[in-house]
Amino acid sequence: MFRPLLPVLLMLAPLLASCGDNAPSEIAVSEVWARASVTKTGAAYATIENRGGADDTLVEVLSPVAERVEIHYMTMDGMVMKMRKLDALPVKAGESVALAPGGKHIMLIGLHGPLDEEAPVPLTLVFEKAGKIELTAPVRPAGGTGH
Ligand SMILES: [Cu+2]
């Protein structure tokens, strides 16, 4: 009766074992916040520091507050500043990358509701090596530089 289970377990064993190889995350995220928004889009910012000895890459950002989350950077197209999508954001060993107004940012597209100071924004940063890092971004008033 139980015999058919055995080959399945044997197949799973290498997969389970490989999960244990992950080193503890050496990615530290600070300065996390989101800009208040009453429109359908919002932006979030953070400083990502790689304290480890190996390069890592931010490959995806998830949030339940928006339909889609993208990593953007700003670029000049003639006299017009434009936002473009980054497929991945490398964070080299020993370096830190700042996502800040006027530069790289996390774009929240298709907000399900306004972003206001009452409701912090849950964010999940997914790194190639460090895996998922769950964050809560406090919402700060709009204004100042940025878009
Ligand atoms: Cu953007």
Residues whose N, C-alpha, C, O or C-beta is under 5 A from the ligand:
A	BS01	CU	H72 M83 M107
